[in-house]
Amino acid sequence: MNGSPRFSRLDGERTSVVWMARGDALALLHLGARLPNDEDLVALAAAAARGRHENQPDVPPTGGLLPDPRTGWRGPLLAEFDLHGQPVTPRWRELTLQTTPDRRTIWADWKDEALETHLRISWTMDAGDVIRTRAQFIDTGPRAIDERGVVTTRCASLLLPLPRGFGHVTHFAGRWADDMRAERLPVTRAGLSWASRGGKSGFAGGDWLAFDDAETGAQLGFHIAATGDHEVRIERNDDGDAVLVAETPVGVEGRSIFDTPEALIVWAPDAATLTRAFHTHARARLARHPHNPPRERRVHFNTWEACTFDFDEARLMRLAEDAAMLGAERFVLDDGWFKGRSSDRAGLGDWVPDPVRFPNGLGPLIAHVKALGMDFGLWVEPEMVSPDSDLYRAHPDWCLHEPGLPRPTERNQLVLDFTRPEVGDHIQACIARLLRENDIAYLKWDHNRRLFPLPALGTHSGRLDMMWYQLRADFPDTMIESCSSGGGRIDMGLLGRIERFWPSDNNDAIERIRIMREWSRFMPLEVLGSHVGPSPNPITGRRLAMDFRAKVAVFGHMGVEADPARMTDKERESLAAHIALYKQWRSVLHAGDLHHLAHPDPNVTGMMVTHEDKALALVAQTAFSPVFDAAPVRLAGLDPQARYRVTLPEPWPPRARHYLGDPDAWRAGLVLSGAALMTHGLALPLTHPETAWIIALETIA
Ligand code: GLA
């Protein structure tokens, strides 16, 4: 009745996608491993076809990418419309499929004659075999949609029939200072759903998902590459079919043309490949941005955990001298520098240097920092306003509020209303003036409050994006970091405008290594800030040796966030040595392939980066091992046939050094094959809690 099937095929390096159209229905026939070019798609369709069972429509509803409830489909829908105030089920007709000649993009178009609306779904195979997908609808009628009484009430970025086998999904939960806690759940009939609300993705990382197939190890990664609220749900029916629906509620109502934010889909044969796919994609996004010069990730010294609000110009100058002695390359002045900001109760909105702390502006401090060989970075939180600020006193109506109702604060602050053009223009001008008048290499762009009462959906992030675009265009040498009380606002869509993320406020190295491990599933190490904090840690109260704190910080974009004057000579020496090690290895860490190392002890975390003829690994024990002879650490990502010189760069962890089998042999370097390193491993002392080792490898000819 529907004629012969039509196919669209998308191919990457390791992934193929096949869509199959029958009449106006579009099924996802294949999303998985690369198929041979001459695969017989008709046979593939026949192999995937099922007969009906007794309690189904005679033509079983296929679901697919744009399910139609008229076929008996009872699952979720991609888009919903109202006509004259009543929900209406569109009749999507005249399905056409198109493919670009390079087979990198496929799209499908439908029309609804009555609604005079056109719907398009497109999938593009992008860097890393990451598929970018979105839905788009366009009003095709001569009169405006609302004149015709048509309203689109919602449109998801993606409705994805999940390939069979992906029976579990890892998602993330989190709160302040405890970002990105992975949770692996079965995809049951009860369904799963997550939402992030408050205008940012949140400490649970928004909507990063990794489905896994327990039999084959295959992975299916997913993410909405957009800033703001998300809703993701998985529904599974009694016939075993599951669908994922993901959307960003961005106010589609009344729009005559609407592009949903992009969703990303990645198929990979294993978790390590999934990670590399996301990293390749993230790096391509960074490089694609016209204002991104390739940058070395300079060692930061950040003032926040060194002195919070307790500083004046003289103290900062001393801190800068101490930071330079350690080897820091960028001095970042965190919160507290602007007018009236002596605590978190005042000042947001007044982006001029505090005249008491800086009688001559920031110029003398910046000159001092530069004379010490560092560049200068500054903390800002431009989307916010303190009720106790000149900006608020001058424009009390510039914040999000409802007339006549109380204005509840969070961290004593309100959110500026970016739906008003004059507000965004004013803030943009303030930040531009700061950048014009001062030599600023980096901005830590913070965001410490949820957006409420809610602004018109999507408008806040839209205005912000324009602001970042313009600032990057006008000040291409200034790098911007996204911080939101830690990792509350991190997504792939930001990369390009944003070049660094602050993954968590928690610098306790035991907590941080877990958080870095989880974030680095998706984001490469160079965009993830990682700082050596003070001991005891101001958030957890835990005391950790400098050796452990510093080793953990090497695996990221390294920084220091503690007062060197409060460290012992030995601690400063150790920190300086680790900073030197980071500088020596960052070209590997920030360009190579990351491998998470498996270890039988759940308290041992291992990460390793391979790049060209070099590799560097970090292995960290956080608890006390139940056995003295901890299992050998098996490396990953090496060429089994190649031979490597393996060393343990010093300084060594003090207590564990005592148990090292043959220190002299380690100093000289052991030569082993990739096969031996990956299967036999290295028996490192990992018994004691808070012990970390760094392992360096170099291929020998
Ligand atoms: C937030 C950030 C911190 C620090 C403070 C300053 O909490 O996440 O890193 O900048 O603000 O107030």
Residues whose N, C-alpha, C, O or C-beta is under 5 A from the ligand:
A	BS01	GLA	W304 D334 D335 C483 S484 S485 G486 D505
